[in-house]
Amino acid sequence: MSTVDPWLQRVLSTIGLMILSIALLSSLWFLIDVWLLLFAALLMAVFLNALTYHVKRWTGFGHFLALGVVLLSLIIGVVGLGALAGPSLIEQIKQLSQALPQALEKAQHNLSRIPYIADWFERIFYDQAEVERMVQQAVGYLPNVAGLFVSAITTFLIILIVGSYLAAQPALYQRSLTRLLPIDSRPKVEHVLHATGNALEKWLTGQFILMCFVGGCTTLGLLLMQIPFALALGFLAFLLNFIPVIGPIIAAVPALLIVLVFKPDLIWYVLALYVVVQQVESYGLAPFVQNRLISLPPVVLLLSQVVMGSLTGFFGVAMATPLAITVIIWVQVLYVKGLLGDHDIVVLGTRAEPKPALAAETDVADIQTGAPNEPTPSKDPNA
């Protein structure tokens, strides 16, 4: 029986790998929105698995039963909050979308009463026709608000459903992925997948804590000042704080516009509220949370948001930070440690620990076999 020439086999394998790489890169470019949706579903799966792990630990349930408890609890919680605050929130969001054009029209008039800002505003918008054109353009977008809301709800449901399936059998999908790789590479890829999952879980936990703090404090402050649409503006601050750095700035814009229309005398107080809440979050709560979980340099956050925003728009900006975390971990584990041999690097999401002088030899063996040494092992064979 004839055998294939080893040289020819290597050539065919190389050609096949090149074709596969080109196809993958092409799909990333032409189907980038689909890949982002899949990545968002993976984030949802990480979130659901984290909750499932705690339910299993507290109750002793199996994986599927614990996941069912998590999903049922989330559904009951969302429905309950929707029944209590939903009608008021929806009504406020609707009124807010109708009031923003009016706020844009009156912004120039009200800002003219404020020293320094009036001069700056006139230099930027010296052409009244240009201001009117911008206002009309903003009004033109309003009929699309309902459609955008329906689209957002549909996208979220898709993410939730796909994420639930991924969370139900994570080990199955991980094995299916690693089976596509050479046998000697599978342990290293499993190692980096565990490291990525642990880091994303920590980031989601910390970000959710910060989102609750910002949303709660903003809503309370606006209610105390009796600002219109306080609930909607606070909910917006909660959601947009998922996007580090620029999210809170975007959330402050509609609040300031509304205040300019209804209560211009309070604009400095509202601005101070947003600034103080963000300062307390950035320099008080965030370091405390991130020191125990995970943090990224602001430059990395900004660059990732600019790149993803230019490629895919707002959804890309929202996914920029977890994507940056994923890329950093893969580079640290597979390139810096695996290829360059720098085993002293602390993988993102782990803590530096002192080790003996001969520990580097152990690290070499670990990275060659794919044994996880920095990230904590998976909490569960299904996680």
Buried (B, 14 or more C-beta within 10 A) or exposed (E): EEEEEEEEEEEEEEEEEEEEEEEEEEEEEEEBBEBBBBBBBBBBBBBBBBBBBEBBEEEEBEBEBBBBBBBEEBEEEEEEEEEEEEEEBEEBBBBBBEBBBBBBBBBBEBBEEBEEEBEEBEEEBEEEEEBEEEBEEBBEEEEEBEEEBEEEEEBEEBBBEBBBEBBBBBEEBBEEEBEEEEEEEBBBBBBBBBBBBBBBBBBBBBBBBBBEBBBBBBBBBBEEBEBBBBBBBBBBBBBBBBBBBBBBEBBBEBBBBBBBBBBBEBBEBBBEBBEEBBEBBBEEBBEEBBEEBBBBEEEBBBEBBEBBBEBBEEBBBBBBBBBBBBEBBBBBBBEBBBEEEEBEBEBBBBEEEEEEEEBEEBBBEBBEEBBBBBBEEBBBEBB
